[in-house]
Amino acid sequence: MGRKQTGGPRPARDWRRGLRYAAYSVASLAAVVGALVAYNRVDQQLAENPRFRLAGSLEEGGESAALRIHGANYTPRDRITRVFGDDFGRSIYLMPLAERRRSLLELDWVRDATVSRLWPDRLQVVIVERKPVAFVQLPSAGGGPSSQIALIDEEGVILVPPPRARFTLPVISGIRREQSLEMRRQRVSVALQLVEELGDLAGQLSEIDVGDPENVRVVKAMEGQAVALTLGNRNFLPRLRNFLNHYPEIHRRLPNAAHFDLRLDDRITASGEGGRSG
């Protein structure tokens, strides 16, 4: 039997196939190089073209029209503007958005922030501010007798009171700057729990001391004098109501008593008077 012929010489077919692959490779490489060249040109254009530069400067004072700030009611706008001090006069394309956002989050009133480019030459900053829940009496530096009044939010972040702003909030003591954020948060949580449980009666308290969260103390005006009440860590409302119900008799018997321990639900102890009431 004779051999069956299968076509032309194989080396010729392999050569043509290799040539096609080489042509495809060259075309693909040319496309990649072209894309890189185009990208570099666009990148250079965005970085150097004056029309993409953020107008204004820190020396101008106030807010630049090219920097739009939303949501900043209590955060000083000049502090927000200073975060972008290095960006004025430069292309907004070069601005590191994540880094600027981190800097904004370091401002005490800023709970969250978003920074966006508004092409061709503007920036938009959206601020979500913290919500204060109480005033806090902070001991003065060096342990002096005076104290500083600040605000605090539910996360334990201490806030500088904004000028001309008015808040109707409880006053907390027993919190210090040097405490950890978690420790301050825990103390604020205890104070808010007490305020919620007392309802309208909480508005009659002049101070809530959470220096010891297990033994909360409050100060309330009674018969023209301030009395300190130790409430413990639970049953705040029934303990305070019990004291208020018995106070006329207590005051008649112990008119000079100014400190009362209410932690035992069946009795009221007057400190410094050597007696027991209720």
BELMOUR-V942478 format. One record per backbone hydrogen bond with DSSP energy under -1.0 kcal/mol. NH is the residue of the N-H (numbers start at 1). CO is the residue of the C=O. Records with the same first field share a line. If there is no record, write none. Layout:
NH=CO  CO
//
This chain:
13=9
14=10
15=11
16=12
17=13
18=14
19=15
20=16
21=17
22=18
23=19
24=20
25=21
26=22
27=23
28=24
29=25
30=26
31=27
32=28
33=29
34=30
35=31
36=32
37=33
38=34
39=35
40=36
41=37
42=38
43=39
44=40
45=41
46=42
47=43
48=44
49=45
52=49
53=50
54=90
61=58
67=64
68=123
70=125
73=71
80=76
81=77
82=78
84=81
85=82
87=84
89=54
90=87
92=52
94=91
97=95
100=96
101=97
102=98
103=99
104=100
105=101
107=104
110=107
111=128
112=128
114=126
116=124
118=122
122=118
123=66
124=116
125=68
126=114
127=70
128=112
130=109
133=152
134=152
135=170
136=150
137=172
138=148
140=146
143=140
148=138
150=136
151=159
152=134
153=157
156=153
159=151
165=162
172=135
173=208
179=176
184=180
185=181
186=182
187=183
188=184
189=185
190=186
191=187
192=188
193=189
194=190
195=191
196=192
197=193
198=194
199=195
201=198
202=199
203=200
204=201
205=202
206=219
207=219
208=171
209=217
210=173
215=212
216=232
217=209
218=229
219=207
220=227
222=225
225=222
227=220
228=258
229=218
230=260
231=216
239=235
240=236
241=237
242=238
243=239
244=240
245=241
246=242
247=243
250=246
251=247
252=248
253=249
254=250
257=254
260=228
261=269
262=230
267=264
268=277
269=261
270=275
271=259
277=268
//
